[in-house]
Amino acid sequence: MTEEKPWYQSRSIWGGIVALVAAVAGLFGIPLDAATHEALTVALTSAAAAIGAVVAIIGRLAAQKTLR
């Protein structure tokens, strides 16, 4: 692993978050199956990547200096 990426693009991080949410939901009587875990992980990873892209574009448009 030599490439770096932001934490929000990591499926492992989002998978862990989904597992935590599923565990807490289970404590409140809301069952989440494995298919739902996978769907949530994919959806959250995609949403985080899209938000990151939008922030990068807005940042570039709002920048005060030009690129070389």
C-alpha positions as CSV (number, residue, x, y, z in Angstrom):
1,M,0.0,0.0,0.0
2,T,1.9,3.0,-1.2
3,E,-1.0,5.1,-2.4
4,E,-2.6,7.5,0.0
5,K,-6.3,8.5,0.0
6,P,-8.5,10.5,2.3
7,W,-10.1,8.6,5.1
8,Y,-13.6,9.2,3.8
9,Q,-12.7,7.2,0.6
10,S,-11.9,4.1,2.5
11,R,-14.4,1.3,2.3
12,S,-12.9,-0.2,5.4
13,I,-13.6,2.9,7.5
14,W,-17.2,3.1,6.2
15,G,-17.7,-0.6,6.7
16,G,-16.6,-0.1,10.3
17,I,-19.0,2.8,10.8
18,V,-21.8,0.8,9.3
19,A,-21.0,-2.1,11.6
20,L,-21.0,0.2,14.6
21,V,-24.3,1.7,13.5
22,A,-25.8,-1.8,13.0
23,A,-24.6,-2.8,16.5
24,V,-26.2,0.2,18.1
25,A,-29.4,-0.3,16.0
26,G,-29.5,-3.9,17.2
27,L,-29.5,-2.6,20.8
28,F,-32.6,-0.7,19.9
29,G,-34.3,-3.6,18.2
30,I,-33.6,-2.6,14.6
31,P,-32.1,-5.5,12.7
32,L,-29.8,-4.9,9.8
33,D,-28.8,-7.9,7.6
34,A,-25.5,-8.4,5.7
35,A,-27.0,-7.1,2.4
36,T,-28.0,-3.9,4.1
37,H,-24.5,-3.5,5.6
38,E,-23.0,-3.8,2.1
39,A,-25.5,-1.4,0.6
40,L,-24.9,1.2,3.3
41,T,-21.2,0.9,2.9
42,V,-21.3,1.4,-0.8
43,A,-23.8,4.3,-0.5
44,L,-21.8,6.1,2.1
45,T,-18.5,5.6,0.3
46,S,-20.0,7.0,-2.9
47,A,-21.6,9.9,-1.1
48,A,-18.3,10.8,0.7
49,A,-16.4,10.7,-2.6
50,A,-19.0,12.9,-4.3
51,I,-19.0,15.4,-1.4
52,G,-15.2,15.4,-1.6
53,A,-15.3,16.2,-5.3
54,V,-17.8,19.0,-4.8
55,V,-15.6,20.5,-2.1
56,A,-12.5,20.3,-4.3
57,I,-14.3,22.0,-7.2
58,I,-15.7,24.7,-5.0
59,G,-12.3,25.3,-3.4
60,R,-10.7,25.6,-6.8
61,L,-13.3,28.1,-8.0
62,A,-13.0,30.2,-4.9
63,A,-9.2,30.2,-4.9
64,Q,-7.5,33.5,-5.1
65,K,-4.4,32.3,-7.0
66,T,-4.1,30.7,-10.4
67,L,-2.5,27.3,-11.1
68,R,0.8,27.0,-12.9
